[in-house]
Amino acid sequence: MKTATVNFKTDELTKKKAQDVSSQLGIPLSSLLNAYLHELVASKSVRFSIAEPMTKKMELVIAQAEKEIAAGEVSGPFASTDELFTHLDA
């Protein structure tokens, strides 16, 4: 496959952060950008996603859920939706 060079401009901080992330992932930045271009071509759409930052409330909810799981205070699994709704109505 013949390769082509794509040049684009971004600010220095964004470039540095992108290089740091790609380094942490162990994937060259050029490979990540190439994969993005392939996805763009295949899907003909652009997706943006940002991981939601952990909040104090989320930390408390997760800690409570982990405590309940460790104590065996969980529901299910259910064999059917009828069984699930019976449990919820109880």
N, C-alpha and C positions, 0 to 999 in steps of 0.2 A: 504494500500500500504506500503510495506516495504521500508524504506529509506536507502540510502547509503551516506557515507561521501566522499566528493571530496576535496582533498587538492592540492593547487597549490601555486607557489611563485610569488610574485610581490614586487615591491619596496614600502617602507613605505609611501612615498608621494602619490603614486597612490592609495594605500589602504585608506589613510586618505581622499583624495579627493572623492573617490567613496563612502565612508561612509557618508561624508558631503552631497553629492548629494542625496543619497538614503534617508537620514534623511529629507532633504528639501522636497522631494517628498512624504514623509510619508510612504515609503515602505522599509521594511527590506532589507539590501543588499543581504542576502541569497535568498530572494524571487526574486529579480531582476536577480541574477545569475542563479537561477533555471529556470526562464522564458526564459532566453537566451539559456540555454541548450535545453529546449523544442523546441524553434524556430529552433535551429541548427539541431536537429533531424528531425523535420517536413519538413524543407525546403532543407536539405542537402546542405546548402550553408552558406556562411559567408557574412554578410553585415556590412560595416563600413560607418558611416555617421557622419559628423562633421558639426555643425551649422556654417554657414559662419559668421565671425565677422562683426558687423556693421561698415561701413566706413563713413567718413564725407560725401562723395558723395552720398552714399545710404541714409543717414539722410536727405540730401537736396532734393533728389528725392521724398522720402516719404512725407516730409513736403509739397512740391509743390503739390503732388497728393491729400493729405488731404485738402489742401486749395481749389483746384479745385472741389473736391467732396462737400465740405461745401458750395461753391458758386453755386452748381448745374451745373457746367461745365463738364458734363459727357455725354457720348454717350450711346445709347441703353436704354433699352434692345431692341433687334431686333426680329421680328417675324420669320424671315427666313434668310438664308445666302444671298439670293438675296438682301434683304433689307440692310443687313450689307455691301455688296459690293457696292451697290448704294450710301450708306452713305460715304464709303471710297473713291469712285471716285469723289464725289462732291467737 
